[in-house]
Amino acid sequence: MVNKISGVTKRVILQLYQNGHPDKAILVGFRDSTSITDYKARVTWPILFKLLDEDMLSQSGKPTYAEVAIFSAVHFYAQHQQGQQTLVSADSWDNDNGALTLFKALALMRQSEKDQVRLDRRVATLLGMTNITGTINALARIIAIVKAQNRSIKIDYPALAADLYRYQLSFEQARRVAVRWGQDYYGRISEEFTVKG
């Protein structure tokens, strides 16, 4: 299921981006809605529900883990993409395109002394959370910092969706995701990870 989450997230983002000619109304819907159940989110449903696999869709109206994860990652992408011509999402496994996981990107930003204290505080708060709602809200604030500090950085939003899916599976899974995020953020930065403008 995790690979499917990444794949569907990538398809949603590419359909939204439309080779640099995005559907601005739907992007605004993703950007201005904090959850799939928000009133403004209804404009996102035609594209979202068309691209999600049937086993990812809710049968009761209560969002599934897949719906929450994919919607949230695309929400973050839409925040980051606002005002940008080039696509700000890419797969980090193909480092030739300059994409990074969110927390590796934050680790690079952390190298600046003026940003380190603020980022450390936000990330520490996030890594201590155990519920998905608080985590999504904290991630939204972090994405705002990324956008303000380095608008051209490419983030692997499909991988973030997969992490958010895993995070909801159990307390144990949430802590594993947090550990991986912490490793990316606090670990040594390899020279291979460079932000390409």
Disulfide bonds with the S-S distance in Angstrom:
none
